[in-house]
Amino acid sequence: MPPVIQVHNLRKTYRVPVRSTGMAAAVRSLFHRKTRDVHAVDGINFSIQPGEIVGFLGPNGAGKTTTLKMLSGLLYPTSGELHVLGYEPYRRERDFLRQITLVMGQRNQLFWDLPAGDSFELNRAIYHVPRPEYQQTLAELTDLLDLSTLVEKPVRNLSLGERMKCEIAGALLHRPQVLFLDEPTIGLDVTAQRRIREFLTEYNRRHGAAIMLTSHYMADVEALCDRVLVIHHGRIIFDGALAELAAQFHTYKTVVIKAGEDPLPDDTALASYGTVQSRANGTVALRVPKADATRVVGRILNDMHVTDVSITDPPIEEAIERIFESPEDETVV
């Protein structure tokens, strides 16, 4: 089966003015303007298969949103090739637009002073969705997102979490096959984040849609994505399974010890096993080099009376941070 998204050597370069501060510099720039090139996206390559949910990670300014805007047709690429569902997005063909959607957590598509249902009706007309299909889809989305009490309220009266659920519903009324989601859970509480993650999982299962997700909440990525793309300085520096990313960039393990009848040794004594990270209520967490973890656990069981010892990986955020520390020209795919 051909990929739904195919990107080859994609670039987006902006030419921005450069000048010093001060009035004299401002006057000189009127006659002799200096510019420099900023490579927001710098020759990236990847493909996404039908039904795949892919996390798109990177620090602020790495090129995530620029990439999504090119894939959805909002920006024209400087060079390279990209195809989504066999179309070139920047041509903005109707058949293409009917099959994709872009949801940006910091942008509104619903009319502020009108009920969300009115915006839904407008979207139905824009996408020429037959009314029976629209009503069926709206009923499905209302059930999955628990919108029954929200669609008749003016959008300005909704909480952030309620508005975000309505934003997502409005973007999916035409049942797109490719979803570009840019921070869809930003600013939401834990309950709202979980509800939206569950909804996206169910939508993907029911309709086989491909989803490309950017998020600074690693709980979103861990819950939804088996594969991640990591972009930094406009370049893809990792493309692979989330588990592989963690295995490759975690250099240590966390060994958690729970005391038995005897108290655990003090931090100085425990230093021979690893670095003490925390101690509370008879439990100590040690940071141990990954290669030594099994051996250290064996020593602990031999030397101490404990009720439990466990080995865990550090948070995935730490692996991401290690990738961002890589040199700018180093690719770790």
Residue frames as qw, qx, qy, qz and C-alpha x, y, z in Angstrom:
[[0.000, 0.888, 0.461, 0.000, 0.00, 0.00, 0.00],
 [0.417, 0.512, -0.046, 0.749, 1.50, 3.39, -0.98],
 [0.286, -0.305, -0.483, 0.769, 2.19, 5.92, 1.79],
 [0.053, 0.863, 0.501, 0.038, -0.38, 8.65, 2.37],
 [0.079, -0.976, 0.148, 0.139, 2.40, 11.18, 3.04],
 [0.852, 0.135, 0.124, 0.490, 5.65, 11.20, 1.09],
 [0.067, -0.983, 0.114, 0.125, 8.28, 13.89, 1.70],
 [0.851, 0.110, 0.112, 0.502, 11.63, 14.13, -0.10],
 [0.492, 0.041, 0.016, 0.869, 14.29, 16.79, 0.52],
 [0.079, -0.854, -0.456, -0.239, 11.66, 19.30, 1.64],
 [0.423, -0.093, -0.201, 0.879, 12.91, 22.81, 2.40],
 [0.039, -0.905, -0.376, -0.194, 11.41, 26.10, 3.53],
 [0.526, -0.081, -0.117, 0.838, 13.71, 29.12, 3.66],
 [0.027, -0.940, -0.337, 0.045, 12.76, 32.60, 4.80],
 [0.479, 0.343, -0.061, 0.805, 14.75, 35.73, 3.91],
 [0.370, -0.828, -0.391, 0.155, 14.64, 38.05, 6.92],
 [0.227, 0.855, -0.133, 0.448, 16.02, 41.58, 7.31],
 [0.744, -0.339, -0.279, 0.504, 19.02, 42.15, 9.57],
 [0.188, 0.752, -0.080, 0.626, 20.04, 45.48, 11.09],
 [0.372, -0.027, -0.586, 0.719, 21.58, 46.90, 14.23],
 [0.191, -0.769, -0.573, 0.208, 19.56, 48.78, 16.82],
 [0.245, -0.495, -0.040, 0.833, 19.29, 52.56, 16.85],
 [0.406, 0.784, 0.221, -0.414, 17.91, 55.34, 14.67],
 [0.099, 0.681, -0.553, -0.470, 20.97, 55.57, 12.40],
 [0.227, -0.092, 0.950, 0.195, 20.79, 51.85, 11.58],
 [0.421, 0.558, 0.668, -0.253, 17.06, 52.19, 10.89],
 [0.326, 0.815, -0.079, -0.473, 17.69, 55.01, 8.40],
 [0.019, -0.508, 0.771, 0.382, 20.53, 53.12, 6.66],
 [0.375, 0.129, 0.918, 0.010, 18.29, 50.07, 6.29],
 [0.493, 0.680, 0.317, -0.439, 15.88, 52.13, 4.19],
 [0.421, 0.781, -0.343, -0.308, 18.52, 52.40, 1.46],
 [0.389, 0.455, -0.801, 0.008, 20.82, 49.40, 2.02],
 [0.829, -0.299, 0.189, -0.434, 18.82, 46.55, 3.46],
 [0.137, 0.405, -0.903, 0.039, 20.73, 43.48, 4.62],
 [0.873, -0.123, -0.027, -0.471, 19.09, 40.09, 4.83],
 [0.091, -0.376, 0.921, -0.050, 19.94, 36.58, 5.86],
 [0.665, -0.039, -0.608, -0.432, 18.40, 33.20, 5.07],
 [0.465, -0.273, 0.678, -0.500, 16.68, 31.25, 7.82],
 [0.438, 0.081, -0.837, -0.317, 16.20, 27.57, 7.03],
 [0.631, -0.244, 0.324, -0.661, 13.02, 26.71, 8.92],
 [0.931, 0.040, 0.350, -0.098, 12.92, 23.26, 7.27],
 [0.037, 0.762, -0.584, -0.278, 16.20, 22.02, 5.86],
 [0.461, 0.381, -0.753, -0.273, 15.92, 19.02, 3.53],
 [0.518, -0.176, 0.723, -0.422, 13.76, 16.53, 5.44],
 [0.489, 0.125, -0.755, -0.419, 12.66, 13.08, 4.25],
 [0.297, -0.004, 0.858, -0.419, 9.98, 10.76, 5.62],
 [0.443, -0.146, -0.630, -0.621, 6.84, 8.84, 4.70],
 [0.400, -0.043, 0.649, -0.646, 3.72, 7.88, 6.65],
 [0.111, -0.124, -0.937, -0.307, 1.51, 4.87, 5.92],
 [0.502, -0.418, -0.355, -0.669, -2.31, 4.74, 6.01],
 [0.769, -0.517, -0.343, -0.153, -3.60, 4.41, 9.57],
 [0.657, 0.016, -0.396, 0.641, -0.26, 5.31, 11.16],
 [0.304, -0.940, -0.132, -0.079, -0.13, 7.68, 14.15],
 [0.702, 0.235, -0.171, 0.650, 3.21, 9.49, 14.18],
 [0.369, -0.849, -0.165, 0.342, 4.51, 11.88, 16.82],
 [0.517, 0.638, 0.016, 0.571, 6.37, 14.90, 15.45],
 [0.591, -0.726, -0.182, 0.300, 8.64, 16.22, 18.18],
 [0.550, 0.360, -0.044, 0.752, 11.05, 19.09, 18.53],
 [0.256, -0.454, -0.364, 0.772, 11.77, 22.22, 20.57],
 [0.244, 0.867, 0.294, -0.321, 10.11, 25.54, 19.81],
 [0.192, 0.842, -0.324, -0.386, 11.34, 26.87, 16.48],
 [0.521, -0.265, 0.770, 0.255, 12.53, 23.47, 15.24],
 [0.207, 0.211, -0.633, -0.716, 10.27, 23.49, 12.16],
 [0.194, 0.257, 0.933, -0.159, 7.28, 21.42, 13.27],
 [0.344, 0.667, 0.440, -0.492, 4.49, 23.88, 12.53],
 [0.225, 0.618, -0.427, -0.620, 6.15, 25.02, 9.29],
 [0.017, -0.120, 0.954, 0.273, 6.23, 21.40, 8.12],
 [0.238, 0.451, 0.826, -0.241, 2.58, 20.84, 8.98],
 [0.304, 0.713, 0.123, -0.619, 1.59, 24.02, 7.17],
 [0.188, 0.459, -0.673, -0.548, 3.40, 22.84, 4.02],
 [0.071, 0.073, 0.992, 0.077, 1.80, 19.39, 4.26],
 [0.227, 0.598, 0.694, -0.331, -1.66, 20.94, 4.59],
 [0.389, 0.574, 0.478, 0.540, -1.09, 23.42, 1.74],
 [0.174, -0.941, -0.229, 0.179, -0.91, 26.63, 3.78],
 [0.204, -0.797, 0.390, 0.414, 2.72, 27.28, 2.84],
 [0.795, 0.586, -0.155, -0.022, 4.53, 26.85, -0.46],
 [0.833, -0.370, 0.181, 0.370, 7.83, 24.96, -0.07],
 [0.004, -0.819, 0.395, 0.415, 11.09, 26.55, -1.19],
 [0.436, 0.441, -0.730, -0.286, 12.20, 23.27, -2.77],
 [0.212, -0.123, 0.944, -0.220, 11.76, 19.52, -2.54],
 [0.453, -0.148, -0.689, -0.546, 8.89, 17.16, -3.17],
 [0.248, 0.035, 0.768, -0.589, 5.85, 16.37, -1.04],
 [0.458, -0.169, -0.635, -0.598, 2.71, 14.41, -1.74],
 [0.319, 0.016, 0.715, -0.622, -0.28, 13.84, 0.54],
 [0.635, 0.375, 0.606, -0.298, -2.82, 11.29, -0.66],
 [0.609, 0.320, 0.549, 0.475, -1.18, 11.60, -4.08],
 [0.179, 0.931, 0.245, 0.202, -1.73, 15.38, -4.24],
 [0.460, 0.201, -0.201, 0.841, 0.72, 18.26, -4.09],
 [0.214, -0.648, -0.609, 0.404, -0.70, 20.19, -1.10],
 [0.132, -0.429, 0.001, 0.894, 0.28, 23.69, -2.25],
 [0.068, -0.181, -0.648, -0.737, -2.06, 23.35, -5.26],
 [0.297, 0.141, 0.504, -0.799, -5.00, 23.40, -2.78],
 [0.346, -0.089, -0.732, -0.579, -7.18, 21.14, -4.96],
 [0.633, -0.301, 0.076, -0.709, -10.72, 20.60, -3.67],
 [0.913, -0.068, -0.381, -0.127, -10.46, 16.81, -3.66],
 [0.535, 0.214, -0.577, 0.579, -7.31, 17.13, -1.53],
 [0.149, -0.322, 0.361, -0.862, -8.81, 19.59, 0.97],
 [0.770, -0.255, -0.159, -0.563, -11.85, 17.35, 1.46],
 [0.909, -0.050, -0.408, 0.067, -9.59, 14.56, 2.75],
 [0.538, 0.095, -0.466, 0.696, -7.34, 16.37, 5.22],
 [0.329, -0.893, -0.225, -0.211, -7.69, 18.57, 8.28],
 [0.449, 0.297, -0.414, 0.734, -5.36, 20.76, 10.34],
 [0.516, -0.790, -0.315, -0.103, -6.10, 21.44, 14.00],
 [0.398, 0.399, -0.375, 0.736, -3.94, 24.01, 15.76],
 [0.455, -0.516, -0.647, 0.330, -4.39, 24.22, 19.52],
 [0.225, -0.447, -0.191, 0.844, -3.69, 27.96, 19.55],
 [0.139, 0.033, -0.408, -0.902, -6.02, 28.89, 16.66],
 [0.445, 0.334, 0.628, -0.544, -9.80, 29.11, 16.56],
 [0.010, -0.109, -0.740, -0.664, -12.02, 28.00, 13.69],
 [0.116, -0.624, -0.772, 0.034, -15.32, 28.35, 15.54],
 [0.028, -0.645, -0.154, -0.748, -17.26, 31.64, 15.59],
 [0.197, 0.105, -0.640, 0.735, -16.82, 33.14, 19.04],
 [0.340, 0.021, 0.322, -0.883, -20.33, 34.53, 19.58],
 [0.735, 0.060, -0.350, -0.577, -22.30, 31.72, 17.92],
 [0.857, -0.246, 0.406, -0.200, -23.14, 28.24, 19.19],
 [0.288, -0.408, 0.799, 0.333, -20.67, 25.60, 18.07],
 [0.561, 0.368, 0.741, -0.009, -23.48, 23.88, 16.17],
 [0.415, 0.864, 0.095, -0.268, -23.75, 26.87, 13.82],
 [0.005, -0.723, 0.625, 0.293, -20.06, 26.59, 12.95],
 [0.479, -0.046, 0.871, 0.096, -20.55, 22.87, 12.38],
 [0.564, 0.643, 0.496, -0.150, -23.37, 23.64, 9.95],
 [0.255, 0.881, -0.258, -0.304, -21.13, 26.09, 8.08],
 [0.226, -0.482, 0.816, 0.226, -18.42, 23.44, 7.78],
 [0.591, 0.279, 0.756, -0.036, -21.00, 21.02, 6.40],
 [0.503, 0.820, 0.196, -0.191, -21.83, 23.52, 3.66],
 [0.028, 0.814, -0.508, -0.281, -18.17, 24.32, 2.91],
 [0.225, -0.329, 0.901, 0.169, -17.28, 20.64, 2.45],
 [0.621, 0.131, -0.418, -0.650, -20.56, 19.78, 0.71],
 [0.044, -0.066, 0.969, -0.236, -21.25, 16.98, 3.17],
 [0.434, -0.349, -0.639, -0.531, -24.66, 15.37, 2.46],
 [0.451, -0.508, 0.239, -0.693, -27.00, 16.03, 5.37],
 [0.943, -0.247, -0.134, -0.179, -27.64, 12.35, 6.26],
 [0.786, 0.182, -0.353, 0.474, -23.85, 11.73, 6.37],
 [0.061, 0.535, -0.305, 0.786, -23.35, 14.95, 8.36],
 [0.664, -0.489, 0.088, -0.560, -25.96, 13.97, 10.92],
 [0.966, -0.109, -0.221, 0.070, -24.49, 10.50, 11.30],
 [0.608, 0.317, -0.348, 0.639, -20.95, 11.88, 11.73],
 [0.171, -0.561, 0.238, -0.774, -22.09, 14.57, 14.16],
 [0.837, -0.418, -0.039, -0.350, -23.91, 11.99, 16.25],
 [0.906, 0.035, -0.278, 0.317, -20.79, 9.82, 16.32],
 [0.375, 0.413, -0.313, 0.768, -18.55, 12.75, 17.31],
 [0.444, -0.579, 0.091, -0.678, -21.06, 13.95, 19.90],
 [0.930, -0.324, -0.131, -0.113, -21.03, 10.52, 21.51],
 [0.825, 0.126, -0.260, 0.486, -17.24, 10.09, 21.43],
 [0.313, 0.321, -0.242, 0.861, -16.47, 13.61, 22.69],
 [0.230, -0.572, -0.682, 0.394, -19.49, 14.05, 24.96],
 [0.109, 0.069, 0.166, 0.978, -20.73, 17.18, 23.18],
 [0.111, -0.588, -0.767, -0.232, -24.48, 16.86, 23.77],
 [0.250, -0.831, -0.394, 0.304, -24.62, 19.78, 26.22],
 [0.397, -0.469, 0.176, 0.769, -22.08, 21.95, 24.38],
 [0.345, 0.263, 0.594, 0.678, -23.18, 22.40, 20.76],
 [0.031, -0.811, -0.502, -0.298, -25.95, 24.87, 21.62],
 [0.426, -0.775, -0.128, 0.448, -23.77, 27.10, 23.83],
 [0.335, 0.924, -0.172, 0.064, -21.99, 30.18, 22.42],
 [0.817, 0.242, -0.324, 0.412, -18.32, 29.30, 22.00],
 [0.095, 0.609, -0.358, 0.701, -17.30, 32.21, 24.27],
 [0.666, -0.497, 0.214, -0.513, -19.14, 30.48, 27.14],
 [0.970, 0.010, -0.237, 0.048, -17.20, 27.23, 26.82],
 [0.591, -0.691, 0.359, 0.212, -14.18, 26.32, 28.91],
 [0.124, 0.668, -0.647, -0.346, -10.88, 25.75, 27.13],
 [0.285, -0.113, 0.950, 0.058, -11.31, 21.98, 27.25],
 [0.513, 0.538, 0.611, -0.274, -14.89, 22.17, 25.99],
 [0.382, 0.807, -0.151, -0.425, -13.90, 24.51, 23.17],
 [0.026, -0.520, 0.802, 0.294, -11.03, 22.25, 22.13],
 [0.427, 0.169, 0.887, -0.045, -13.38, 19.26, 21.89],
 [0.495, 0.731, 0.357, -0.305, -15.71, 21.32, 19.69],
 [0.160, 0.766, -0.461, -0.417, -12.76, 22.50, 17.56],
 [0.207, -0.252, 0.923, 0.207, -11.74, 18.89, 16.93],
 [0.476, 0.437, 0.744, -0.168, -15.32, 17.85, 16.14],
 [0.394, 0.816, 0.067, -0.417, -15.69, 20.72, 13.65],
 [0.072, 0.664, -0.648, -0.366, -12.47, 19.70, 11.93],
 [0.185, -0.133, 0.967, 0.110, -13.60, 16.09, 11.52],
 [0.595, 0.388, 0.406, -0.575, -17.16, 16.50, 10.25],
 [0.654, 0.575, -0.307, -0.385, -16.03, 15.70, 6.69],
 [0.948, -0.167, 0.267, 0.035, -14.25, 12.51, 7.91],
 [0.305, 0.816, -0.481, -0.094, -10.73, 13.34, 6.74],
 [0.978, 0.066, -0.161, 0.113, -8.26, 10.56, 6.04],
 [0.618, 0.189, -0.301, 0.701, -5.22, 12.57, 7.16],
 [0.383, -0.895, -0.226, -0.034, -5.14, 14.58, 10.39],
 [0.479, 0.372, -0.302, 0.736, -2.45, 17.17, 11.13],
 [0.528, -0.783, -0.327, -0.048, -2.69, 18.03, 14.83],
 [0.395, 0.465, -0.314, 0.728, -0.53, 20.85, 16.19],
 [0.059, 0.081, -0.625, 0.774, -0.65, 20.88, 20.00],
 [0.424, -0.424, -0.566, -0.566, -4.31, 19.78, 20.23],
 [0.627, -0.574, -0.516, 0.102, -4.20, 19.41, 24.04],
 [0.365, 0.244, -0.278, 0.854, -2.23, 22.56, 24.89],
 [0.197, -0.287, 0.240, -0.906, -3.48, 24.22, 28.08],
 [0.734, -0.303, -0.382, -0.473, -5.97, 21.47, 28.88],
 [0.542, -0.514, 0.553, -0.370, -6.29, 19.76, 32.24],
 [0.157, -0.284, 0.944, 0.064, -5.34, 16.10, 32.68],
 [0.526, 0.334, 0.728, -0.287, -8.92, 14.85, 32.31],
 [0.543, 0.738, 0.035, -0.400, -9.52, 16.76, 29.06],
 [0.136, 0.625, -0.719, -0.271, -6.18, 15.60, 27.65],
 [0.316, -0.076, 0.944, -0.050, -7.04, 11.98, 28.39],
 [0.574, 0.518, 0.522, -0.361, -10.49, 12.30, 26.81],
 [0.467, 0.762, -0.239, -0.379, -9.07, 13.75, 23.59],
 [0.024, -0.472, 0.867, 0.157, -6.37, 11.05, 23.42],
 [0.455, 0.158, 0.859, -0.173, -9.03, 8.36, 23.79],
 [0.569, 0.672, 0.239, -0.408, -11.10, 10.00, 21.07],
 [0.302, 0.715, -0.525, -0.348, -8.18, 10.17, 18.61],
 [0.213, -0.242, 0.946, 0.034, -7.40, 6.50, 19.22],
 [0.510, 0.388, 0.723, -0.259, -11.01, 5.55, 18.53],
 [0.484, 0.758, -0.030, -0.436, -11.26, 7.77, 15.43],
 [0.118, 0.585, -0.754, -0.274, -8.10, 6.17, 14.05],
 [0.325, -0.021, 0.943, -0.072, -9.49, 2.69, 14.74],
 [0.526, 0.539, 0.556, -0.352, -12.87, 3.38, 13.13],
 [0.516, 0.822, 0.053, -0.234, -11.74, 5.25, 10.04],
 [0.862, 0.080, 0.204, 0.457, -8.12, 4.16, 9.49],
 [0.209, 0.965, -0.022, 0.156, -6.99, 7.80, 9.34],
 [0.696, 0.147, -0.242, 0.659, -3.30, 8.69, 9.39],
 [0.322, -0.935, -0.147, -0.022, -2.46, 11.15, 12.16],
 [0.582, 0.313, -0.252, 0.708, 0.59, 13.39, 12.48],
 [0.482, -0.823, -0.298, -0.038, 0.75, 14.87, 15.98],
 [0.366, 0.433, -0.392, 0.725, 2.94, 17.54, 17.53],
 [0.601, -0.736, -0.229, -0.212, 2.81, 17.94, 21.29],
 [0.137, 0.606, -0.580, 0.527, 4.97, 19.08, 24.16],
 [0.709, -0.344, 0.415, -0.455, 3.06, 16.69, 26.42],
 [0.172, 0.357, -0.907, -0.141, 4.90, 13.39, 26.24],
 [0.451, 0.143, 0.789, -0.393, 1.85, 11.65, 27.73],
 [0.657, 0.556, 0.039, -0.508, 0.08, 12.38, 24.42],
 [0.428, 0.584, -0.651, -0.226, 2.90, 10.85, 22.41],
 [0.094, -0.243, 0.947, -0.187, 3.34, 7.80, 24.63],
 [0.545, 0.255, 0.638, -0.480, -0.41, 7.08, 24.60],
 [0.660, 0.621, 0.132, -0.401, -0.94, 7.50, 20.85],
 [0.506, 0.749, -0.398, -0.156, 2.29, 7.01, 18.89],
 [0.948, -0.142, 0.199, 0.202, 4.37, 3.93, 18.21],
 [0.674, 0.275, 0.165, 0.665, 6.66, 5.93, 15.92],
 [0.143, -0.904, -0.119, 0.384, 8.18, 9.38, 16.35],
 [0.579, 0.565, 0.060, 0.585, 9.96, 11.86, 14.12],
 [0.435, -0.737, -0.137, 0.499, 12.28, 14.28, 15.92],
 [0.472, 0.715, 0.143, 0.495, 13.15, 17.54, 14.17],
 [0.484, -0.722, -0.048, 0.492, 15.84, 19.97, 15.33],
 [0.133, -0.579, 0.337, 0.731, 17.19, 23.03, 13.51],
 [0.590, 0.517, -0.173, -0.596, 14.92, 22.12, 10.60],
 [0.419, 0.370, -0.810, -0.180, 16.37, 18.61, 10.16],
 [0.919, -0.248, -0.129, -0.279, 15.00, 15.18, 11.01],
 [0.059, 0.626, -0.736, 0.251, 17.45, 13.75, 13.53],
 [0.247, -0.075, 0.941, -0.220, 15.48, 10.66, 14.58],
 [0.687, 0.095, -0.273, -0.667, 12.87, 8.51, 12.86],
 [0.394, 0.091, -0.913, 0.052, 11.86, 5.32, 14.57],
 [0.579, -0.518, -0.619, -0.115, 9.90, 3.60, 17.31],
 [0.339, -0.813, 0.146, -0.450, 9.37, 5.43, 20.57],
 [0.896, -0.425, 0.120, 0.054, 10.76, 2.42, 22.44],
 [0.808, 0.274, 0.012, 0.522, 13.87, 2.49, 20.26],
 [0.115, 0.795, -0.106, 0.586, 14.39, 6.17, 21.01],
 [0.620, -0.715, 0.186, -0.265, 14.29, 5.49, 24.72],
 [0.953, -0.166, 0.125, 0.221, 16.63, 2.49, 24.45],
 [0.680, 0.485, 0.000, 0.550, 19.13, 4.39, 22.32],
 [0.152, 0.677, -0.146, 0.705, 19.40, 7.55, 24.36],
 [0.678, -0.689, 0.084, -0.243, 18.84, 6.44, 27.94],
 [0.475, 0.525, -0.638, 0.303, 22.33, 5.86, 29.34],
 [0.026, -0.207, 0.792, -0.574, 21.17, 4.87, 32.81],
 [0.487, -0.429, -0.716, -0.256, 18.41, 3.05, 34.69],
 [0.358, -0.521, 0.314, -0.708, 16.58, 3.92, 37.89],
 [0.516, -0.099, -0.837, 0.154, 16.82, 1.27, 40.61],
 [0.472, -0.545, 0.070, -0.690, 14.16, 1.66, 43.32],
 [0.414, 0.036, -0.845, 0.337, 14.80, -0.05, 46.67],
 [0.582, -0.590, -0.122, -0.546, 12.18, -0.54, 49.38],
 [0.044, -0.485, 0.743, -0.460, 13.48, -1.15, 52.89],
 [0.642, -0.236, -0.726, -0.076, 12.77, -4.30, 54.83],
 [0.630, -0.682, -0.350, 0.123, 12.93, -4.62, 58.60],
 [0.569, -0.402, 0.003, 0.718, 16.30, -2.86, 58.70],
 [0.210, 0.901, 0.048, -0.376, 16.64, 0.75, 57.52],
 [0.774, 0.548, 0.051, 0.314, 18.53, 1.35, 54.30],
 [0.634, -0.204, -0.044, 0.745, 22.13, 2.63, 54.46],
 [0.013, 0.817, 0.100, -0.568, 22.76, 6.37, 54.30],
 [0.591, 0.795, -0.012, -0.135, 23.48, 8.15, 51.02],
 [0.015, -0.767, 0.634, 0.099, 27.25, 7.89, 51.46],
 [0.516, -0.183, 0.837, -0.009, 27.10, 4.11, 51.81],
 [0.691, 0.510, 0.494, -0.135, 24.68, 3.80, 48.87],
 [0.258, 0.835, -0.299, -0.383, 27.03, 5.77, 46.61],
 [0.257, -0.382, 0.850, 0.257, 28.94, 2.56, 45.89],
 [0.468, 0.356, 0.809, 0.015, 25.79, 1.23, 44.14],
 [0.265, 0.594, 0.496, 0.575, 24.73, 4.39, 42.29],
 [0.045, 0.191, -0.120, 0.973, 23.76, 8.03, 42.61],
 [0.006, 0.496, 0.770, -0.402, 20.95, 8.63, 45.09],
 [0.002, -0.394, -0.435, -0.810, 18.15, 10.51, 43.33],
 [0.482, -0.491, -0.023, -0.725, 15.54, 10.53, 46.06],
 [0.299, -0.052, -0.880, 0.365, 14.73, 9.07, 49.48],
 [0.449, -0.241, 0.113, -0.852, 11.33, 9.01, 51.14],
 [0.817, -0.164, 0.191, -0.519, 9.31, 6.70, 53.43],
 [0.714, -0.276, 0.642, 0.033, 11.82, 3.86, 53.38],
 [0.784, 0.491, 0.337, 0.174, 12.26, 3.95, 49.60],
 [0.251, -0.675, 0.359, 0.594, 15.40, 5.04, 47.75],
 [0.751, 0.643, 0.151, 0.007, 15.81, 5.67, 44.02],
 [0.520, -0.516, 0.437, 0.522, 19.31, 5.19, 42.60],
 [0.577, 0.755, -0.177, -0.256, 20.63, 6.32, 39.23],
 [0.697, -0.315, 0.602, 0.229, 22.74, 3.49, 37.80],
 [0.171, 0.475, -0.622, -0.598, 24.54, 3.16, 34.42],
 [0.835, 0.180, -0.092, -0.512, 22.37, 1.04, 32.13],
 [0.673, 0.353, -0.650, 0.010, 25.06, -1.59, 31.57],
 [0.173, 0.248, -0.796, 0.525, 25.54, -2.06, 35.34],
 [0.582, -0.298, 0.063, -0.754, 21.89, -2.18, 36.44],
 [0.904, -0.122, -0.362, -0.194, 21.51, -5.97, 36.67],
 [0.633, 0.151, -0.562, 0.510, 24.82, -6.39, 38.48],
 [0.077, -0.332, 0.373, -0.863, 23.96, -3.61, 40.96],
 [0.746, -0.289, -0.080, -0.595, 20.58, -5.20, 41.75],
 [0.869, -0.019, -0.483, 0.105, 22.36, -8.50, 42.46],
 [0.374, 0.232, -0.523, 0.730, 24.72, -6.75, 44.88],
 [0.377, -0.353, 0.178, -0.838, 21.83, -5.01, 46.63],
 [0.869, -0.219, -0.240, -0.373, 19.95, -8.28, 47.13],
 [0.796, 0.063, -0.496, 0.342, 23.13, -9.90, 48.47],
 [0.325, 0.221, -0.424, 0.816, 24.14, -7.04, 50.76],
 [0.275, -0.141, 0.268, -0.912, 20.84, -5.72, 52.17],
 [0.103, 0.377, 0.902, -0.184, 17.54, -6.93, 53.61],
 [0.244, 0.155, -0.155, -0.945, 14.94, -5.33, 51.34],
 [0.557, 0.330, 0.654, -0.391, 11.30, -6.03, 50.52],
 [0.660, 0.651, 0.372, 0.040, 11.46, -5.04, 46.85],
 [0.267, -0.494, 0.400, 0.724, 13.86, -3.90, 44.13],
 [0.619, 0.649, 0.442, -0.009, 12.76, -2.68, 40.70],
 [0.374, -0.221, 0.398, 0.808, 14.49, -1.37, 37.58],
 [0.380, 0.794, 0.451, -0.149, 12.80, 1.31, 35.48],
 [0.489, 0.384, 0.248, 0.742, 13.70, 3.56, 32.58],
 [0.103, -0.347, -0.217, 0.906, 13.91, 7.31, 33.21],
 [0.424, 0.695, 0.371, -0.447, 11.15, 9.54, 31.78],
 [0.670, 0.453, 0.430, 0.402, 11.11, 9.67, 27.97],
 [0.094, 0.994, 0.041, 0.024, 11.55, 13.46, 28.21],
 [0.466, -0.716, 0.425, 0.298, 15.16, 12.89, 29.24],
 [0.667, 0.105, 0.599, 0.430, 15.87, 10.90, 26.08],
 [0.360, 0.841, 0.334, 0.228, 14.37, 13.73, 24.02],
 [0.202, -0.957, 0.160, 0.132, 16.60, 16.25, 25.79],
 [0.623, -0.387, 0.541, 0.412, 19.68, 14.15, 24.97],
 [0.586, 0.480, 0.519, 0.396, 18.73, 14.20, 21.29],
 [0.139, 0.969, 0.157, 0.129, 18.43, 17.99, 21.36],
 [0.437, -0.793, 0.330, 0.268, 21.93, 18.14, 22.80],
 [0.795, 0.147, 0.424, 0.408, 23.30, 16.43, 19.66],
 [0.228, -0.353, 0.301, 0.856, 25.44, 18.57, 17.33],
 [0.468, 0.549, 0.101, -0.685, 23.45, 20.49, 14.75],
 [0.509, 0.492, -0.552, -0.440, 24.83, 18.49, 11.80],
 [0.058, -0.187, 0.975, -0.105, 24.50, 15.07, 13.46],
 [0.725, -0.049, -0.269, -0.632, 21.66, 12.80, 12.37],
 [0.241, -0.278, 0.876, -0.312, 20.77, 9.89, 14.63],
 [0.794, 0.134, -0.124, -0.580, 18.11, 8.16, 12.53]]
